[in-house]
Amino acid sequence: MEQMNTRFLPGDKVTVLPYSEISAKFVRGCKLPSGCMFPNVMKDYCEKDYIVKAVRAYCEELGFYALCTSQGELVEWSFTDEMLEDIASVSPGTFVDGGILFDDIMNFGE
């Protein structure tokens, strides 16, 4: 079995791309090059920040991401790499998945 090629891991902070960027990639209807769909009902998630909760395999080489809000609420839809961008840096004092302070993670073991 081939290894999934994914950009993000559980705990990573991501932003769903603006709809204009996602729709520019459409190859037919609301289908993306990977074969995944981005229906109109998913527009509500665009340009918002989430935390990767889990990565699920699809067709062995493609990963779907389960996302949650900073309050831990799971998002109804799954997303792929072509729908997301990473949030470049997490500033000190920012809460990450599970309510742990980023500062605490960086200072672990000190």
C-alpha positions, -999 to 999 in steps of 0.1 A, spaced: 0 0 0 13 34 -10 19 62 16 -6 90 15 9 122 3 -6 150 25 6 185 34 -10 187 68 -11 167 100 -35 166 129 -31 198 150 -20 219 120 -39 252 116 -53 258 81 -75 283 62 -100 272 35 -90 291 4 -113 318 -10 -140 304 -33 -126 323 -62 -93 304 -59 -110 270 -55 -134 275 -83 -106 286 -107 -93 250 -104 -126 234 -114 -123 210 -144 -160 202 -148 -189 216 -127 -176 217 -91 -151 190 -96 -114 196 -88 -84 179 -106 -82 153 -78 -117 142 -86 -131 157 -54 -161 179 -54 -165 214 -38 -203 220 -39 -218 254 -32 -228 245 3 -191 244 12 -186 281 4 -195 290 40 -162 275 51 -141 296 27 -116 321 42 -120 307 77 -94 291 100 -97 256 113 -76 229 130 -68 196 113 -85 170 135 -77 139 114 -64 127 81 -83 100 62 -71 80 33 -90 81 0 -78 60 -30 -46 53 -11 -27 83 -23 -51 112 -15 -59 124 20 -91 140 32 -89 162 62 -115 164 90 -114 199 104 -126 215 136 -131 250 149 -109 265 176 -138 255 200 -134 219 190 -166 216 169 -161 192 140 -168 206 105 -195 186 85 -175 183 53 -140 169 45 -113 189 26 -83 182 5 -49 198 0 -62 218 -31 -88 235 -9 -65 245 20 -35 267 28 -15 266 60 -14 293 85 23 302 84 29 308 120 12 303 153 20 332 176 30 325 213 0 325 236 -23 310 209 -44 280 218 -40 249 196 -60 217 194 -72 205 228 -68 239 245 -30 236 249 -11 268 247 15 270 219 40 283 245 35 251 266 43 229 236 74 249 228 86 248 264 78 210 269 106 193 289 122 225 302 
